[in-house]
Amino acid sequence: MDENDLQHLPCEGDRKSVLKFKRCEPKQFISLAAEVFGVLQSFRRDGVFCDIKLETDDGTIVVGHKFALLSASPYFRAIFTSFEESNKDHINMKELDSTISQLLINYIYTGEIIVNEEHEQGFLASTNLIQLDYIIASCEGFLQTQLNP
């Protein structure tokens, strides 16, 4: 194979194989998962292919994709696979605050959330309900930083 041709060779010190052109140079690649969830987030924002509507405590409707929600949360996994809601496209979730539920659903799609004093109490209760363990740990950590003897 000519050195100007692409080769599939392992990089030194790297267990993964990479495409190599002449020599192994680090390249920045966008994670496929991040790219897919970015597309899903834009679909959700535009209402494209959304197959679930979550109605919160004040009647706010938060739309989403069942697969995205059940992939991130054991709570949604149970709802969409085991209970009578599995065949529904509208679920009443009166125990969720509308602002916090929107932030949590955005987190599922983006992987980003800010925990602060304004939302922290609601975050902890809501994340416990829908079982988003990473945010639960973040809320607990945030609470610990706020403790003052």
Sequence and secondary structure as in RCSB ss.txt:
>XXXX:A:sequence
MDENDLQHLPCEGDRKSVLKFKRCEPKQFISLAAEVFGVLQSFRRDGVFCDIKLETDDGTIVVGHKFALLSASPY
FRAIFTSFEESNKDHINMKELDSTISQLLINYIYTGEIIVNEEHEQGFLASTNLIQLDYIIASCEGFLQTQLNP
>XXXX:A:secstr
  TTS EEEE TT SSEEEESSS        HHHHHHHHHHHHHHHTSS  EEEE TTS EEEE HHHHHHH HH
HHHHHHHSGGGG SEEE TTS HHHHHHHHHHHHHS     TTTHHHHHHHHHHHT HHHHHHHHHHHHHH   
